[in-house]
Structure formats: structure tokens, C-alpha cells
Amino acid sequence: MLPIRDLNPSRRAPIFTLAIIAVCVVTYFFVQSDDEHIYEAAAIPCEVTTGEPLSAAEIGGAPCTEEDDPFFAGKNIWFSILASIFFHGNVGHLLSNLWVLFIFGNNVEDAFGHISYLVFYLAAGLVSSAAHIVLQAESTIPVVGASGAIAGVMGAYLVLFPTARVTSIIPPFFFWPFALPAVVFLGIWFLSQFLLVGGDTNIAWEAHVAGFAFGFAVALAARGRLRRHSTAVVREVPIGRLYR
């Protein structure tokens, strides 16, 4: 399912959601230069587990080892974990991630407050990356994308706004917009990540699951306070109504 919008207005401007979107766009079009730059700047599980940047052989496909012959000797391995949250593999990857963040991020930012939301978003990104690194410790493939952090936002949204309506389509089969409760839409999305297990999709499903679980847990723990700061307009939306 492809989300079109949610029917859940926020009270405050989503300053950091829009700022994150802007940073990702600028990073993709003006900072990322080519695949070599991704290897130089993005997180790679093998590097984190060994503490050493990849060698030329590892970049070429050799197994992960602890060789002391780094190709990018000056790479900051630990900073790369944070930087990877803002890199993307291609335009489609960028647009799909940022569209989902645009739909769900404003309400979560409204509930958390601007600064707390930024901290939460970055923490979700780091947790999701860490999960992928732990489960794919010997991988020499760079991990890029905001998907894990955005999954954290989606997990928090599920806790805070389960009855909010998400207008969606199902391309290429069904293009007529229909509305689903967020709990159904996000539940289907979360369960669908496990369909990627064992597949050769180059999608870090582990990061998605970990990010979503982190966001869900944080929002659940602080649900009372967060709901007091967010809008309750979503409760006025009729369950059976379709939206265009």
C-alpha cells in the first residue's frame, strides 16, 4: 500500500520534520557524489565490528577480516553510523522515505515537541542501524537510508494515533483512494517486513523492524504525556468513510 496522506492535522508546524527532509535532499543531490563516496562516508557493518575501515579487497567483495590496510584510512567509522541516516541509494529510495516521513512525522513531532522529536528521530536511526549491524556483522555493503528512523516515527504514530485515517492506494492494482485506520495500515506494513527475511532484496528489514519497535516502545512508555501534547481531532473521523 502507498500512503497518500493522513487525516490527522497537527497544531504546530513540523519544523524538524521539514528540516530532516531538506537535509536528506541536499545530502543526496549535493553531498553524495558516487558509490565510492558512499563507501567512504556511510556505515558498513564489517567496519563497525572490526573497528577498521574496509580494505580495497573487502570493497571489491572479499570477506570481512581484520586486515590493517584500510582503503579510506581517515574514515570516522562511528560518525558514519549517524551520517548513513541521511544518505539514500537512489531517487526512488529518497522520495519514498521522505514522503512517508512527511505524512507521519508532523503529528509525532507535535506530540513530542520539536527538540525531543529530533532526539527521538536520531535515536531511532541509530538503534535501527545497530540492529542491522549486529545481525549482519560481516557484511561489507554500506547501509544507507532514513528508513529505520522513519520506522521509529511510524511505531510512535501507531501508539499515539491508532484510529487516525490513512488514505492509501495499492498500485498497480487499485488506484482508488481508500482510508484505513493507522493501526491497520501500520500493522500491515510492519508484518510485511518479515516477508523480506532471507530474500535478496538489498533491503535492511532488520533496521525497519528495530526502528519500529523502538518507536513503539518509547511512545508507549510516555504515551500519557505525549497524548496530552497532541491533537485529538482524529477521533472525530467516521470509521467507514472514504476520502479522495
C-alpha positions, 0 to 999 in steps of 0.5 A: 500500500502507498500512503497518500496522506493522513487525516490527522492535522497537527497544531504546530508546524513540523519544523524538524520534520521539514528540516530532516527532509531538506537535509536528506535532499541536499545530502543526496543531490549535493553531498553524495557524489558516487558509490565510492563516496558512499563507501567512504562516508556511510556505515558498513557493518564489517567496519563497525565490528572490526573497528577498521575501515574496509580494505580495497579487497573487502570493497571489491567483495572479499570477506570481512577480516581484520586486515590493517590496510584500510582503503579510506584510512581517515574514515570516522567509522562511528560518525558514519553510523549517524551520517548513513541516516541521511544518505539514500541509494537512489531517487526512488529510495529518497522520495519514498522515505521522505514522503512517508516521513512527511505524512507521519512525522508532523503529528509525532513531532507535535506530540513530542515537541520539536527538540525531543522529536529530533532526539527521538528521530536520531535515536531511532536511526541509530538503534535501527542501524545497530540492529542491522549491524549486529545481525549482519556483522560481516557484511561489507555493503554500506547501509544507507537510508532514513528508513529505520528512523522513519520506522521509529516515527511510524511505531510512535504514530501507531501508539499515539494515533491508532484510529487516525485515517490513512488514505492509501492506494495499492498500485498497480492494482487499485488506484482508488483512494481508500482510508484505513485506520493507522493501526491497520495500515501500520500493522500491515506494513510492519508484518510485511517486513518479515516477508523480506527475511532471507530474500535478496532484496538489498533491503535492511528489514532488520533496521525497519523492524528495530526502528519500529519497535523502538518507536513503539516502545518509547511512545508507549512508555510516555504515551500519557504525556505525549497524548496530552501534547497532541491533537485529538481531532482524529477521533472525530473521523467516521470509521467507514468513510472514504476520502479522495 
